[in-house]
Amino acid sequence: MKNVIRFIQGLVTGLITGSLIALLLAPEEGVKLRTKIINKYQEMSNQFKQAANQKKAEMEEEIQQYLKPK
């Protein structure tokens, strides 16, 4: 399980880093670029939070199944 979590963390970090580098190298005005960076960060942050909440709910459900008396 730790390997999966580490992989996901690395993937998210790589995606964020790659996106920021791509935006920084794009030939645009500063205001537009900053706006894009902020929007992309918020979008990715929201996606990450949704994925984390979904995984948390799945894990809580799985734990409850193990705790049910048989």
N, C-alpha and C positions, 0 to 999 in steps of 0.2 A: 504494500500500500504506500509506503514511503517513496518508493521509486516512481510510482504514478504521480504522486503529489509533486515530487521534484521535477518530473518531466513537464507537468502542466505549468509549474512556476517558471521553468526555463522557457517554455514555449511562449507564455504571456510576456515575459521580459523581452524575449527576442522580437516578438511582434511589435511591442511598444517602441523598442530601440530602432528597429527597422523603419517603422512608420515615421518616427521623429527625424531620422536621418534623411529619408526620402523627402519629407516636407521641407527640411532645412536646405536641401540641395535644389529644390524647385525654384525656378526663376519667377518669383512673385514679390509684390510689395510687402513691406514689413507688417502692416496692419492686417492684410489678408492672410498672411502666413501665420501670424500669432492667433488669429481667429480660428484658422484651420487646426492648428496644434491644440488649442483649447477644446474645440469641438470633438476632435478625434480622441483626446485624452478622456473627456467626459463619456463619450460613447463606449470606449473600451473599458473604462472603470465600471460603468453600468452593466456591461456584459459580464465582466468578471464577477461583480457582486451577485448578479442573477445566477450565474453558474455555481458560485459558492453556496448560495442559499438553497439551490436545488439539490446539490450534493449533500448539504447538511440535512435537509429533509429526508433524503433517501437513506442516509446513515441512521438517523433517528428512528425511522420506520423499521429498518433492519434490526436495530438494537431492541426495539419493542417486541419484535417477533421472537427474539432469543429470550427475552424476559418473560414471555407468556408461559403460564404453567401448562404442562402437557397432560 
